[in-house]
Amino acid sequence: MEDLKKTILSYAQVSDSDMEFGLQFYKKQIFKKGSFLLRPDQYINHFYFMKQGCVSYYTIENGTTQVMEFFTEGYFFTDLYAYIQEIPSQSYLEALEDTTVYSISKTDVQKVFDHSHQLERFGRLSMQRTFVINFQRINQLRNLTNQERYLQLLKKRPSLFQRVPQYLIASYLGVTPVGLSKIRKRLKSK
């Protein structure tokens, strides 16, 4: 849990006693490649911290997979909208690799926040980070060309290209697999 502790401390100063109190509620879970943490019509009652692995967050619309995000080591994640609204999810969280997470239930999150102002601050700041990431993603899809999105992903998260099937990368970028292939070919010829 050292990586979880370090990530929490990157958001807020937390006393040792508060950290110990908060960490006791996290449960280690292992998901095999291809298994689901969440499917549509399920309620999401946990927040996850990625220790090791890769999870795809996506929907299926008209038979087409629409990847919204890939969660890898060091990410906190959930289906935030369904979690906050307490409604059934419309999304999937699927392990693309054998994956180890630490999960905490919504009830336990509230206990931790009620116990420690420092940990509540961490929660607020981590939620803000998630909001900013989502906002940046929307702006990228609206304002960048397909090639610019590809180059940005290659620069910021190059390991995804070895870890994630290309058709999912294409979906994440908002292009078809053929479109992704054309972008790569065009860049290679430069």
Backbone hydrogen bonds, N-H to C=O, Kabsch-Sander energy under -0.5 kcal/mol:
donor,donor_aa,acceptor,acceptor_aa,energy
5,K,1,M,-2.5
6,K,2,E,-2.5
7,T,3,D,-2.0
8,I,4,L,-2.4
9,L,5,K,-2.5
10,S,6,K,-1.2
11,Y,7,T,-0.5
11,Y,8,I,-1.5
12,A,8,I,-1.5
19,M,15,S,-2.7
20,E,16,D,-2.6
21,F,17,S,-2.2
22,G,18,D,-2.7
23,L,19,M,-2.9
24,Q,20,E,-1.2
25,F,22,G,-1.4
26,Y,23,L,-1.4
27,K,103,S,-2.8
29,Q,101,V,-2.9
31,F,99,T,-3.1
34,G,95,A,-3.3
35,S,32,K,-2.3
37,L,93,L,-3.0
38,L,93,L,-1.4
41,D,89,S,-3.4
42,Q,39,R,-1.6
45,N,43,Y,-0.6
47,F,104,I,-2.4
48,Y,77,F,-2.7
49,F,102,Y,-2.2
50,M,75,Y,-2.9
51,K,49,F,-0.8
51,K,100,T,-2.0
52,Q,100,T,-2.1
55,V,71,F,-2.2
56,S,94,E,-2.9
57,Y,69,E,-2.8
58,Y,56,S,-0.6
58,Y,92,Y,-1.8
59,T,66,Q,-1.7
61,E,59,T,-0.5
61,E,64,T,-2.8
64,T,61,E,-2.0
66,Q,59,T,-3.1
67,V,65,T,-0.6
68,M,57,Y,-3.1
69,E,57,Y,-1.5
71,F,55,V,-3.0
72,T,70,F,-0.5
74,G,50,M,-2.7
75,Y,72,T,-1.8
77,F,48,Y,-2.5
80,L,78,T,-1.4
83,Y,79,D,-2.7
84,I,80,L,-2.8
85,Q,81,Y,-2.6
86,E,82,A,-1.2
87,I,82,A,-1.4
89,S,42,Q,-3.3
92,Y,58,Y,-3.3
93,L,38,L,-2.0
94,E,56,S,-2.4
95,A,35,S,-2.9
96,L,54,C,-3.0
97,E,54,C,-1.0
99,T,31,F,-3.3
100,T,52,Q,-3.3
101,V,29,Q,-2.6
102,Y,49,F,-2.3
103,S,27,K,-2.8
104,I,47,F,-2.2
106,K,45,N,-2.1
109,V,105,S,-2.5
110,Q,106,K,-2.0
111,K,107,T,-1.7
112,V,108,D,-2.5
113,F,109,V,-2.7
114,D,110,Q,-2.6
115,H,111,K,-1.7
116,S,112,V,-2.0
120,E,116,S,-1.9
121,R,117,H,-2.3
122,F,118,Q,-2.1
123,G,119,L,-2.3
124,R,120,E,-2.4
125,L,121,R,-2.8
126,S,122,F,-2.6
127,M,123,G,-2.1
128,Q,124,R,-2.3
129,R,125,L,-2.1
130,T,126,S,-2.0
131,F,127,M,-2.4
132,V,128,Q,-2.6
133,I,129,R,-2.6
134,N,130,T,-2.4
135,F,131,F,-2.6
136,Q,132,V,-2.8
137,R,133,I,-2.2
138,I,134,N,-2.1
139,N,135,F,-2.3
140,Q,136,Q,-2.5
141,L,137,R,-2.3
142,R,138,I,-1.8
143,N,139,N,-3.0
144,L,140,Q,-2.1
149,R,145,T,-2.5
150,Y,146,N,-2.3
151,L,147,Q,-2.7
152,Q,148,E,-2.3
153,L,149,R,-2.4
154,L,150,Y,-2.6
155,K,151,L,-2.0
156,K,152,Q,-2.8
157,R,153,L,-2.9
160,L,157,R,-1.6
161,F,158,P,-1.3
162,Q,159,S,-1.4
163,R,159,S,-1.2
164,V,160,L,-2.4
168,L,165,P,-1.0
169,I,165,P,-1.7
170,A,166,Q,-2.7
171,S,167,Y,-1.8
172,Y,168,L,-2.5
173,L,169,I,-2.2
174,G,170,A,-0.9
174,G,171,S,-0.8
175,V,170,A,-2.7
180,L,176,T,-2.4
181,S,177,P,-2.2
182,K,178,V,-2.3
183,I,179,G,-2.1
184,R,180,L,-2.5
185,K,181,S,-2.3
186,R,182,K,-2.7
187,L,183,I,-2.4
188,K,184,R,-2.0
189,S,185,K,-1.6
190,K,187,L,-0.8
